[in-house]
Every structure is written in structure tokens, then in C-alpha cells.
Amino acid sequence: MRHFLLLFLSIALLLNCESESTEMALPLPSRVSWEVISNTAKAKASCLAAFTFYNDSESTISGENWDMFYNQTNRKILDNLSEAASVEQIIGDFYRLQPNENFVIPAKDSLVVRYECAAWLIKESDAPHGLYWNIQLENGAEKQQYVQNYSIKPFSTEAQVSRHRNDKIPMVTATSQYEDNEYLSVLPKDQLTPIIPRPKQMEKGQGEVMLGGDWTIYVPSESIQKEAEHLQSKLQELTGMKLEITKEEAAENSIQLILNQGNASQESYELRVAENVGVQILAFHPKGIFYGIQSLLSLISADAILNKKDNITLAIMTVRDAPRFPYRGMHLDVGRNFHDLQAVKKMIDVMAFYKLNKLHLHLTEDEGWRLEIEDLPELTEVGARRGHTLESTDYLHPSYGSGFDPNDQNSSGIGYYNKADFIEILKYADDRHIEVIPEINVPGHARAAIKAMEKRYRKYMAQGEEAAAVQYLLSDMEDQSEYQSVQDFPDNVVCVCRESLYQFYEKVVDEILEMYEAANVPLKTLHTGGDEVPNGVWTKSPVCDKLMQEKTALKTPVDLSTYFMQRINRILTDRNIATAGWEEVAMKKIQPTDSTYAYIPHPDFTASNVIPYVWQNLSGNQDLGYRLANAGYPVVLCNVTNFYFDLAYNKDPKEPGFYWGGFIDSRKPFEMMPYEIFKSTTEDPLGNEFDLIKNYANMEQLKPEARSNILGIQGELWTETVKKSEMLEYYYLPKLIGLAERAWSDAPEWESIDNQESRENVLNQDWNIMANTIAQEELPRWSYVSGGYNYRIPTPGAILKEGMLYANVSLPGLVIRYTTDGSAPNENSALYQQPVPVSGVIQLKAFDAAGKESRTVEVESLR
């Protein structure tokens, strides 16, 4: 029997080898590189780029049995400039390079494939990524494998990093950063801000109180037990001390959490640190107690956290505080790239500490559906997976470098929250007084849902169950409309004329409601997206033609947007849910001529509890938020020029992120003025300055009576360029701190200064205090909370003058270290304290007190 088994195995192995031999493919290029040649070569805005394919073997390589797929920041291909291969945009950010009969690389040689695309590419995060070969085997099958040896050539010239010829923002160098930072200076600890966001009133007294491990947390009310446990947990995490929670009042050496019976607002609090009393936090509502706790935690110095001191020194003071805005939000996109439960909870922890209270969770997109809906499993079977496909029938095509394998659990394109995950998020946020606002995006940005429901349709049609097949169908299968979305999708808009769309929406909303009920959390607001619906949709849809014939009020396809919003708003209103959406939900599209469109505040929804989130404050729409507020809409301001956290910190090619709306550093959120938007929007994305008088002369000012319609502000974190959850933290820390300051704290002094130069001078002084506080106190704590964060440390600026090194950094108080031998600095390298004589190649890094470091910058001296 044993001999028979060995014989069987030998035959099987031989057959397997023969099978593999029939699948053998010809050799592939051994290495691939990509580069930007120029963004300024032509008068029109375009980018010349090139792939280089290398052959390190002893044999000639051809292109007859493969093509190469990849993702890249979506740009139209304008021209293929190589006789050996062509590049094409398939859909969205999905591309293919196809070699032809002229693709031949001799042994030990290389081949360059050049092409021209629209606009510009200036960053490493713009480069192709997720490259893989699609190999045609001899047996007619295909297989995919990743390009293993891929590199991006340096961006080192002005032509490579300029956004065409009108770009006014210079290259980022050590010298340019030094010049940008010259107005900043290092401040002593006693000039820093002890609590961020800064309280409404803070009175410092004389003396100190020493908080030690023998203290207790006095909690007389069961209704704030969770808040007390949060305080206990965070104190232990930050200091190592675990204080006992007790109902027995202590005269001193205690933190007393007291619910008052006054008429203060829910979020207000009073914090008292006094001798013979200890610490008292008084509030009308548990929310106020919670925010008072955050302020108390803020008083624990970075030094005490880093050194886990047994006794915490608290200055005697009284703080009376309340927020400026009721809406203080952060948006997180998990549709483009998925970020797991732990990543969301870590963001919630940061939000809670800085007193933000709304998490806008962007759950659905063209490229992903991230929430389990039990009755519609196709939504996650199709919409939560990406892999190699040109049809997107069983899963979606690769996006943002997600790769070819639809079952790769390490891919950023794959994943979703099951019901238990989402309920856990809701509970976790609610315990920290944060409302989770889910977004289910329709009618545009809905490709994942459309493809999922088409799979469901095919399944039931194959079973002969037509009624079930069309029950939740989102597309008109006979629609011949031609359109292209901003992200280059021709098939991402649902058919708003199908009744099945509204059945689908009700089904999804009702299952989400069940999750909120299971979490014992109310669903108050649902964000329906509603943005970027391109011209041309529904124009050749038989289903829509029939609906417009039946409903004579619908004159043209343009009117269908209003019809859709009326239906969606009714569904949500019937369930006592407010309807939120991007600004378009409150805008009416009108057609002044046959070829043009315009938008006005929609008169139909001002009394319908519709909340527009306004991001557009460029391109002549700087006043859009004010126009909607003046029309009666409750508005959340999400200005792209201040609050789009996915925009890169600066123009450095190594600094990841988008930049279509400009560059957003840590200061940009801090300097935004919600009631003075025109003062906040001083230049366009290319660095051209606005004349605040001439450019805004005909724009609509916010009416005094409409100020209350500004609900608040929100930071936006889109994730096209964010694959790993660690990078989320890099993008929002420290940007989120400035957002929190503007959302909670009273208007700063400089907001009311009309003269631009005078306002800038006072703003610079105020930011210097905040920047020092962020560097010296705020950032180090985040190395020790919630497992630690990958926050961003800015690179130093440096300049050489007459053989002397001068260095600074945009967050003063960070430590700068340098080397002169060309090696990267570490924590033991020379400390920069004052100008010092140097020679050779100087490399510098910035470090915070917790040891977190920046990237290396280099400045070369003359020998």
C-alpha cells in the first residue's frame, strides 16, 4: 500500500510539472522605475512622465505575453509618446500599460516609455502604485503577480514640482523652510497655553496642589459613573496612578465630580484647583463633567507623562468654560481605503480629548462599501473587496494601489465593519459624548452599491425571480446617458427614477437604525452625500423619461435632483432623522442657457431640516457658506483651504497628500475665521493672493441674524492617499488641534482686526504660543495614549551663512539635531542650540520630547 501511494504521488507530481510547463510565461522586466520629466514643458497644463523598464538578464525581453496594471492620481492620458507601448486610463485611478511588437529590451539594457497626461504630478504620492503584471499563459489563462522591483525617481527640479507655469509657491528646501519659520521663537513653559482648546475664562491663583496616588475620585451621582471611570483610566494611562472611585466625600486630596442643578448649557463646566479642596469639576450635564475632565488631563505636563511621576503638580486656578459652536466635527473616509475598528477608536480618543463632538463617518464610496447590511450581503461581498477585474461583477477593480487579490486581508481596499464592530464604535463614541453621523452616499459616488445590486439582480434573474432581482436595483439597465464624474467614473450615479432605489435606501437606513438601537444610541442625523453629480446623468434613461411623462412638474433631467432630495428627506424625516449632505443638497441647479448651468440656494428645503456641509470656498464660491446660511440653512463649514486634512502639509515631493485645494499645514485650521471667511481665504491653491477688497466686493456677507445658522466647523480626512492607519494619525495630528481651537474657543483678538497687516502680526504672535504648546506639551503625550500615535514632526529649516549653520522649526520647542558626515541624525547626534560653524554635507532632523522624529533634511555647505 505504501509503495502504491508513493507511485501515485510521483505520477501526480509529474503531471503537475507538465501542467506548470504549459503555463510558463516569457521573462518579465526585472525592474521598473517611474519619473516625472516636466510639468512645465508645454503652454497648456500637462505632465510629461515616463516608465523605464530594465532587463538585468542575459536574454532579450519582449512584451508579447503581458501588460501592466497600476493605480495613479487620476489624470487623462493626452498622448502616448513611445512606439513600444501605450498607457490608457481604464476608469477612475486604474490604468494599464500595454506593450506592443516594438517592445524589446536587449540583455542588460533598458527601455523608456513616455506619455503625456493632463494637469500635473508633483509628489511621490502621485506616482503609480500597486503595480502588477497581468500575464497571458500558454494555456490561455491569465495570472497576476506584483512588480517586485519598482522605484520612483527623485523630484529634484523646479519643472518636476511646479504645478505648471503659474505656480507661485516655490520648491520646499531647507532654506525656504528656515525663512518661513523666522517669525517664530521658542517660548518658556510658563508662556504656553495650559489647556487646549483655550477656555473661555481662566483665573490663575498663587500656589500649587500636588495630586498623588493617595487621592480619590468622588462621584456622588451614578449618572456620571462612566465619566469617573474615564478619568480613572486616563490618569492611570498617563501617570501610572490608579485613583479609587468613591461616593464618600473627602475634604481634600480628591477630585470631586459634581453635577449642579443650575441652568448652564449641557457642555459648559467649571474646573477648580484649590488648596484644602483639591480639584472640583462642576457641570449641569455629564457632557460638561466630561469636558472638565479633559481640561484637567490637559494640565498634566508632558514631563510628568514621560517620566510617570508619582505626584502631579497642578497650579491653583479656576476655569469657566463653554464651547463657541455646538457642532465640532471630524470626517473620516473609510470608503476609499478601509481603516479598521481600532483606527476609528484611536481617532475618537483624540477627538474626545480636544472636545470635538461629531464623527462624520464616510462609509460608502465609488470604491468601497464598508458597513454590513445583513439583508443585502452583496454590498460587502462586492463593495468591500477589490481585485483584478475589468467588469467589477464579483468585486471592484483595484483603486489606490489596493492590488489584484480580492482576498488579501492586508490590502487597504478590503474590509468592512460588521454589525458588532459598528455597534462598538457607536458605544465607544457615545461614552465620550461624540455623535456618529453615518454617510450613505447617493445619488453620486455610489458605484460600489450599484455594482453590488447588479450582482444581486443577476443572481435572482438566473433563478427566475424577477421581482426579487429588481427589488433593490439601483441602475436603469437601458440607460445610455453619457457622463464622467470628477473622479473619472462613467457609471457611479444611481437611477433616481427607480422606485427600487428608495426601497434600497429605506432598507439600509432601517438596518442602520437597528444598530443604533442595539447600541442604545439615538440616530439623529444621516449624511446622504449628494455631491458631484455630473452633467449628463439621466438624460437618456427610459425609466426617467417615463417618470417625467407621468410627473409633469419634472420638466428636464435637471429637475430630478430636487425630486430625489424630496424623496430621501421624506424617508429620513419619517424616522425623525435630520438630512445632512454636502452643499449640493441645498443648491438648486438651474439652466440659464442651453449650454450652461448655475446653482442657487434651493428654496424648497430651508424648512425641512436639511443640513448642508459646505467645503467649497474657492473658484468664486468663497461666500457659498454665507449664502446658504443667509437663506436659512443650518450650515457646517468644512472649508477646503483650512480643513481638508488630506491635503499635504506642504509642497515637498516626499510629503504625502493631495494639493488641488492648496497645502494645509498645522496652522491653517487655527487661522480659519468662521464668521470672517474672506479674511481666512487669502490665496488660491497656486499661491496667487486675493485682493480682499476687490475680489470679495460683490460677494455676500454673513448677515448678523444668520450667524446662528453657522452650526460649527468640521475637519475632513479623505483617504485616497492614506493606506495605513498609522498614516491617518500623521495626517490629523497635529492639524486637528487647530481645528479644535477654532471650534471650541471664543473668537481670537485678531479675528476682529480689519487691517490685514495688523491682523497678521497679532495672528503670528498667537500662533507662536500655540505652536510652542503643540511642540512642547501636546505632541509628546500622544506617544503614551491609546498605544501611541504616529503624529507628524515637521522637518527643520536650515541655512548656511558664512560657514555658520542656522536652523529652526515650524513648531518651536522641538529639538534639532544634525550631522556633518552625511549620515542621518539620531537621538545621540549633535544638538543644535545656536548658530554653529560647520562644513561638509549637513543633515538635520527634529525630535520631540518623546523621541518622535521628522524626516531628514539636507543642506550642503561650500568647502
N, C-alpha and C positions, 0 to 999 in steps of 0.2 A: 504493500500500500504506500509506503514511504517513497519507494522508487517511482511509482506511478505519479505521485504528487510532484516530485522533482521534475519528471519529464513534462508534466502539464505546465509547470511554471516556466520551464525553459522554452517550450513552444509559445506560451503567451508572451514572454519577453521578446522572442524573435519577431513575432507578429507586431508587437508594439513598436519595435525598432523600425520594421518595414513601414508601418503607418507613419511614424515620425519622418522617415526619409521622404515620403511622398508630400509632406507638408513643409519641407525645408525651403527657406526663403533665401534669396540672394543677400550678400552682405549689405549692411546699412552704413551710413556715415558714422564715423567713430566719435565725432564731436560736432556740436552746433554752437555758434555764437550769434548774438543779435546786437545791432547798434543803430543809433540814430546818427545819420550823416549830417542833416541840417534841417532846421525848421524855418530858415530864412532864405533859402536858395531861390525862391520864386516870389513874384509880386503878390500872387494870391496866397492865402493861408493854406499851407500844405507842409507835409513832413516827408523827407526822403529817409528811408530806412533800409536795412539790409540784413539778411541772414548770411552767414558764412558756414559752409559745410566742409568738414575736414575728413580726409582719408588717411589714417595712420597705418593702414595695412600695406601689404606688398602687392595687392591686386587692385584692378580698376573697379570702381563702384559706379553703378548706373542707377537710374530712377525708375526702372520698369516694373517694380513689384511693390511699391509703397507710396503712400502720401503721408503728410504730417499734419496733425490737428493741434490746435492750441487755442488759448483764450488770451485776449488783449483788450485794453481800453477801447471801446467801440469807436472805430473810425472808418469812414467809407474808403474803399480802395479806389483811387483815382486812376492809377496806371501801373502796369507791370513793366518793369524796365529790364527784365532778363529774358534771354532766349532759351534758358534752361528750365524755367519753372514759372508758375503763376500763383499768386496769392489771391484768395477770394474770401469775402465775408459771407458766412453762411446765414447766420442770424444772431442778433444781439452781439455779444463779445466772442462768438465762436467762429474760428477761422480755419481754413485749410490751405496748405501749400501743396501744389501738385507738380511733381517733376514731369518732364516730357522726354522725347527721344534725344534731346540735346544735353540732358543732364548726365554728364560723365565727369568723374573725378579720377584722374590717374593716381597711381600709387604715390603715397607721401605728398599729396597735393591738396588743394582746396578749391572751392567754387563759391562765388558770391552771387546771391540772388537779391537784386534791388527792387524796391517798389515804392510807390508814392501813395500816401493816404491823406485824408482831409485833416485840417486843423493842425495840431502839434502834439508832440510827445516829449516830455521834458524830465521824466522821473523813472527811476528803476521800477517803481510800481506800475508804470505804464507799459513796461516791456511784456512780450509774450511770456506766458507761464502755463504750467500744466501741459507741456509739450509731450505728445506721444506719437509713435509710428502706428499707422494702420497698414498692416502687411497683408498682401494678397498671396496666399499659399498656392502650391501647385495643384492641390486638390479642389481649388475653387473657393475654399473657405477663407475667412479673414481672422487675424488675431491682432491684438494691440499690445504694445509694450512702451514703457516710458522712455523718453530720451534721457539717458543717464548722465551724459557729459554735456551740460548746457551752461553757457555763461553769458553775462551781459557786459558788453564793453563799456568802459567808463564814459560818463558825460563830463567832458573837460573843457569844451569850448563854448563861447557865447552863442554860436549858431545852434548848439545842441540843447541849450537850456533856456533859450528865448522863445516866448510864445509869439512867433513871427516878429515883424519889424516894428510893431507898435508897442512892444512890451517895455514899459518904463521901469519895471522892477529889476534891479541888477542881479547878477550872479551872487550867490551866497559864498563868501570866503571868510577866513578867519579875520581879515582886515575889515570887511564890511560889517561883520557882527560886532567887532570891537567898537566901531563908530556908532552903530545903532544903540549900544549899551552905555555910551559915555555919560548920559544924563543920570544914570543910576549910581547909587553908592551903598556901601554896607552900613547898616544901622545896628546900634547896640540892642540887646534883648529888651531893655525897658522901653524902647520906642516901637516895639512891634504890637500888633493887634492881638490881644489875648483870646478873643472869641471871634470866630468866623462862621457864618456871616455876622458882621458887626451889629451889636444890639442897638435898639432904639435909645436906651439910656443906660449908662454905666457910671456909677459913682465909686471911686476908689477911696478907701479909708487908710488909716495907719495900722501897720502891723500885719501879722500873718497867722494862719491857722495851719497846724500840722495834721494832715489826715493820715491815719495809720491803720494797721491791720486789726487793732482792737476796737475800731469804730463799728457801728451798726447802721443798718438802713431801716428807718422807722416808717412803717406803712400802715396807717390806721384804716385804710379803705381797701376792700377786696377788689374794687373796680380798677385799681392801678397796680395789681399784683404783677402783671406782665411787664409793666414799666420798671418796677423794682427789680425783677429778675434780669431784665436787660441791663440795668445799671450794674447789678452784681456781676454779671457775666463779663461786661466790658471792662470793669475795674480789674477783674482777675486777669483778663487777657492783656491789658496794658501794663499792669504793675505787678501782678502775681499775688495781690491781696484778695482774699475772698471774704467779704464782709457778710455778717449774718443779717438776714431779713427778720425783723421782729415787729410785733404790734405793741410792744412796751415802749412808751415814750421815754427818751433819755434827755436830760437837761443839756448835755454837751456830748462831744465825741460821737455824733450821729449825723447821718444825712436824713433829713425829715422830708418826706413827700406828702404834701398836704393839699387836698382838694378844697378850695374855697367855695363859698356859696354866693359869690358876687355876680355881677353882670358883665364880666370881661368876656372877650371873644374866646372861642374854643382853643385857638392856637397861641394865645398870649400866656406869659408866665412871669414870675418874679423869682430871682435867684439871690439868696442872701448868704454871704460868708461872714461870720462874726464870731468874736471871742465869746466864750460861755454859752454859745448857741450851737456852733458847728456850721452845718450847711442846711439851709431850708430852700426847698423848691415849692412854690405855691402857684396854683393854677385853678381855673374854673373847670377844666376838662382834662381827661387823660392825655389828649394831644399836647396841651400846654406843659403838663408834667414831663412828657417825653422830650419836648424841645428844651426844657430846662435842664434835663439830664444831659443832652448833647452839649449844652454850653458848659456844664460842669466838667464833662470829659475833655472839652477843649482847653480847659485851664490846666490840665496835666501836661507839663512841659515835655518836649522831645527828649531832653536829657533824662528825665525821670523814667520815661518809657524805655529808652535804650539801656539804661542801667538798672532797671527793675528795683528802684529804690523802695525801702521799707516805709518811708514817710514821704508824703507828698505835700509840698509847700503850696498853700493857697493864699493869695493876697486877700485881705479883707475888702469886701466890695458889696454893692447892691446893683443888681441888673434888673431892669424892667424892659420887657421886650414883647414885640408882636410883629408879624410879617407885613411887608408892604403889599404883596399880592397874594390872593387866595390860591392861584394856580402857579405852582413852581415845579416844572416838569423836566423829565429826560425821556427822549425817544430812543428806542433800540430796535434796529432792523435785524431780525433773525431769518428773514426770507432769503436774502442774497447769499449769505454764509451763515450756517447754523451755529449758535452758541448755546451751550448746554445749561442745565439747571444750576450748576454751581456758579457759572459765569454770571447768570442773572442775579443770583443771590448776592454775589460779591458787589455787583453794581448797586443793588438795593442797600447794602450796608453803607456804601459811600454816600448815596443819596440821603439816607436817614441821618447820618452824622451832620451833613450840611443843610438839613431841614428842608429838603425837597420832598414834595408830597404827591407827585403824579408820575407813574411809569407808563409811558405810551409804548406798548409792545406791538411792533410791526410784524405780525405773524404770517402774512401771506404776500406773495410777490409773483412776478412772472417766473422767477427761477426757483421758487420753493413754497410749499405749504407746510407749516410747522406745528399744527395742532391736530391731535386726534379727534375726529368726529366719528363716533362708533358706527352710526348707520351709513356712513359714506367712507368706507375703508380705502377706496381708491384715491382719496385726497392725499393720503400719506404713502400709499403704495406707489403712486406715480409721482406726486408732488414733492415728496420728501426724499426722492432719490434722483441722482444724476449719473449718467454714464454715456458711453459711446452710442450715439444714435443720430440719425438724420430725420427721423419721423416723430420722435417723442410719443410713441404709442404706449410703451410699458413703463417708461421713466423719462425724465427730462434730459436734454443734451448737457454736456459739460458747460459750466459757467465759472468764471473767476478762478480758473485753474483747478477745478474740483476733480478732474481726472476721468478715466474711461471706465472704471469699475463701479457699477451701480450698487455693489455690496460691500464696498470698502468703508468700514465704520470709522476709519481715521480721516476720511475725506470731509472737508469743510462744507461740501454741498449736500451731505447726507445727514438726516436726523430730524427728529420732531419731539414735541412734548406729548407724552401720553396723558390721559386724564389725571392720573395720580401726580405726575410732575406739575401739571398746570395748577391743580388744587394746592399743591405745596407752595408754589410761587405766590398764589393768592394769599394764603395764610401767612407766609413769611413777610410779605409786603404789608399786609393789614396789621400785623403785630408791630410794625414800625410806622404805622399811620400813613402808609403810601397806598394810593388807589391805583390799581392796574387797569389801564384803558386798552382793551384789545383792539387791534385793527384788522378788519377783514376787507381787503381791497377790491372794490368794484366801482365802476364798470371796467376801468383800465387796470393795468398791472395785474391781470388775472389769468395769465397763460397757464400757470400750474393747475389752477382749478378747472380751466377749460379742458385741458388735455386729460385730466383725471376723469371728468364727467363724460368725455368722449370714449374713454376706455370702458366706463360703466355702460354706456349706450351700446357699444359693440358686443359686450358680454350678454346683455339681455336680448338684443336683437338675434344673436346666434341661438338663443334659447327659445325664440319665437314669442318673447314677451315685450311687445312694442310699448305698451303702456308704462311698464317699469323702465324701459330703455329711455323714454323721453321725459320721465318724471322730473329729473333734475338736470336735464341737458342745458348747457349754457351757451350753445352756439347754434346759429342757423346754418345748417349743413349746405344750403344752396346759396349762401351769401357770396356774392362776387365783388364786394366792396374792396377797394384798394387803399391801404393806408400804411403808414410807418410811424411807430411810436418814437419818442425821443431816444429810447434805448435800442432802436432798430429792430422792433418786433412788428411783423405784419399780421399777427393773429392773437393779440393779447387783450382784446376787448370783448366782453360778454354781449350777447344779444339782449338788449333791454326790452325788446318787444315780445319775448317768450314768457309765458306765464310760469314756465318751469324755472326760470331764473329766480322768481320771487318765492317759489316753493323751496328752492335750494337755500335761499337766504334765510327764510324762516327756520328751516331745519337746522342750519348752522347756528343761528342765534339762539334757538331754543336749547340746543345741546351745550352751548357756552353758558347759558343761564343756569342750567343744571349743575355745571361745575362750580359756578359762583355760589349756588345754594348749598352744595356739598361742603364748600369751604366756609359757609356761614358768613359770606361777604356779599354786600349788595353790588349788582352790576348797575352802575349809574350812567355810564357813558360808553358808547361803542363808536369807534372811529371807522368810517366806511371808505376812507381813501378818497376816491372821486377825482383824482388828479390826472393830468397829462393824457386826456383822451384826444387822440389826434384827429385832425380834419380828414374826412373821407369815410369815417365809420358809418355803418347802417345805410349808406346811400344806395346800395344795390342788394338789399336784403328783401327777399319776397315776404318774409314774416313781418318786417317793418312796413313794407308797402301796404300790406293788408291791414295792419293796425291803424295806419294813418288814414286809410279809407274809412275805417269804422269810426274813428275819433276825429272829427273834422277840425277840432281845435289844434291838432298837430299838423301844421302846415308843411314843415320840412323836417328832414332828419335832425336839424339843429334843435328843434323843439323837444326831441326825445330825451335830452339830458334833464330837462325840467320834469318830464313825465316820470323818469326813473327816480329822481330825488323825491318826488311826491310819494311814490310807492314805498321807497325804502324808509323814508321818515315816518310814514304811517305804521309800518311794521314795528319800528322801534318805539314810537310813541305809544302804541297799544300795549307795549310791555313796560312802560314807564322808564324807558331808556332814552337819554338825550342823544341826538345825532351829531356826531363830530365828523369833520373831514378836512382835507386840505382846502385852500382858499377857493378853489373852483366850485365847491358845493354851494357857496354863497354868491356865485357870479352867474349872470345870465349872458349867454353867448348871443350876440345879435349880428346881423349881416347887413352892414350899411350898403355894400355893393355886391355884385355877383362874385367878386374875387377876393373880398376882404371880410375879416371878422373883427369884432370888438367885444369887450366884456364890460358890463356894468354891475353894480350891486343888485342882486336879484330881489325884486320887491315881494316875492311870494313867501319867503322863508324867515323874514325877520321876526315874526311872532311864533315861529314853530320850534323853538329850542334847538336851532341848528347852530353849531359852534364851528366857525372856520379857523383853521390853523394857518397863519399867513407866513410863508417863508420868503416870498418874492419881495425884495426891496432893492431891486436893480432894474435896469432897462426901462426907465421911465415909470416904474411902479414903486418908487420909494415911499409913496403915500398910500399904498394899497390897504395896509392895515388900518390906517386912519379913515379911509373912505368907507370901509366896511363897519367900523365902529360908529362913525357918524350916521350911517344908515340904520343903526340899531342892533347890529350883530354883536354878541359877546365874542371877543377875539382873543386868541392866544398868539402871541408874537414869537415867531421862530426864525427871525431874520438870518438869511444865509450868510451875510457879511460878518456876523458875530457869533452865531450859534450852531453852524454846521461843523460839528466836531470831526467829521471825516475829511474835511479839507486839511491839507498838510499844514504843519506848523510854519514852514517857510519854503523857499524855492530850492533849497538844497536837493539835488537829484536823489540823494540817499534818504531823504526824509519822506516816508510813505504818505500817500493820500492823494485825493483829487485836489483840483485848484480852479475849477471852472467858475467858482464864485469868489476867487481870491485865496489868500492864505490866512489861516486862523491860528494865531498863537495864543498863549495863555492870557495875554492882556485883552484881546479882542472882546471876549464875553464881558469882562469887567467894565469896559468903557462904553457899553451899549446903554442908551438912554431911552427907555420905553415911551416916555412922553415927549421926547425930543429926537425922533428918529433921524431927522435931517442933519442934526449935529453929529449923529453917530455914523452916518454914511458919507464919508469924506472922499472916497476914491472908488473907481471901478476896479474890476478884477485885474486889469492890466497896469494898474498904478496911476492912471490918469486922474488927477484931482478934480473934484466937483467944485464949482463956484456955489457956495451955499446960499448966495442971494440970487444969482441969475438962474442957475439950474433948477432951483426949487420955487421960483417966483410964482408959477402957476399951479403948483401942487396944493393939495387940500391939507390944511392944518387940522389937527385934532381939536374938535370943539370942546369947550370946558365941560359941557353937560355929558359928553361922550367918554370922558376919562374913566368912568366906572365900567364902561364896556370893555376896557382892556383887562381881561381876567388875569393875565400874567404872561410869563415867558417860558420858553422851553428850548433845551438843547437837543440837537438832532445828531444821531450817530448811525449813519448808513454804513453798510459793511461790504461794499464791493471790493475794497482793498484790505479787508480785515479777515484773515483766515483763521488765526489762532486767537483763543480767548485772552491770552496774555496781551495781544495787540489791542484788544478793546480797552484795556486798562491804560495802555500807552496813549491812546487817542483821547480818553476822557479825563485823565489825571496828568497835569493839574488844570485843564481847561474848565472842568466842572466847578471849580472853586469860585472863579469869577462869575459864572452863571448864578451860583447860589447867592453870592453877594448882591447882585442886582435884583434877584427875585425876592429876597427877604428884607434887606436893609433899606432904610429910608433913602430918599434921593440924596446923592452926594452934593457937596457945595458947588462943585464945578458944573453940574447939570444946568444951573440957572444963570451961568455966565454967558452972555451973548457974544462977546468978542472972542473970536476963535483963538487968537494967540494967547490971550489971558487965560482962557479956559484950558488950553493945552498945558500951560505952565502949572496950573493947580492940579490938573489931572496927573501930570508927571510926578508931582510930589506925592499924591495919594497912591499912585501905583507903586512908587518906590517902597512905601510902607507895606503894601500888600505883597509885593514881590519878595521882600525880605522875610515876611512872615511865612509865605509859602515855602521858601527855601530852608529857613532855619527851624520851623516848627511843624508845618503841615505835612510836607512830604515824608520826613523820616518816620512819622507814626504809621504810615501805610505799608512800611516793611514789616510791621508787627501785628497788624489787624487782619483777621479773616484769612490767615495763611500767607499774607504778604501780597503786594501788588507790583505789577511791572510798570510803575509810573515813569514818566519821561523826565530825564535830567537833560537840560539844554547843553549844547556844546559851547565851549568858551569862545570868546572873541580874542584875537591876539594881533599885535602889530609890532614891527621892529623899527626902532628909531635909533640910528647911530650906534648900532650894536647892542642896544638895550631891548629887552623883551617887556612889553606892556600887555597885560591880559585883564579881562573882565568877563562877566557872565550876565545873562539876562535875568537871572534870579539871584541877586546878591546875597551872600552868606554861604553859598556853595563853595566848597574848597576846590582850588585849581592846582593840579599837579602837572609837571612837564618833564620831558627828557630831551637830551641833545644828541643822542646817538642813533636816532631813527627808530627806536623801539617804542611800543605803545606804553603809555604811563600806567602804573598801578598804584595801589594804596601806599607803597613804600617809595614812590618816586619823589623828586624834589618838589617841595611845596612853594607855590608862588604866593608871595605876600606883598611884594613891591617890585618896581622895575629892577631888572637884574641883567647883567651882561651875559650874552650867550653867543655861541657860534655853532654852525652845523645845521642839521635839519631838526627843527623844534617840533615836538609833538605834545599836545595838551589834551587833558580830559578834566571834566568837572565831576566832583563827588559830593554826595550829601552826607549827613552825619551817620546814616545807617550803612554807608558804603556803596550805595547805588551809584552807578557811573554813567557818564554820557558816552557817545561815540568819540573817537579820536579826531582831532583837527590838527592840521599841519601848517606850519609857516616856515619858510626857508630863509635863512639869513645869508648875506653876502660874506664870503670867506675873505 
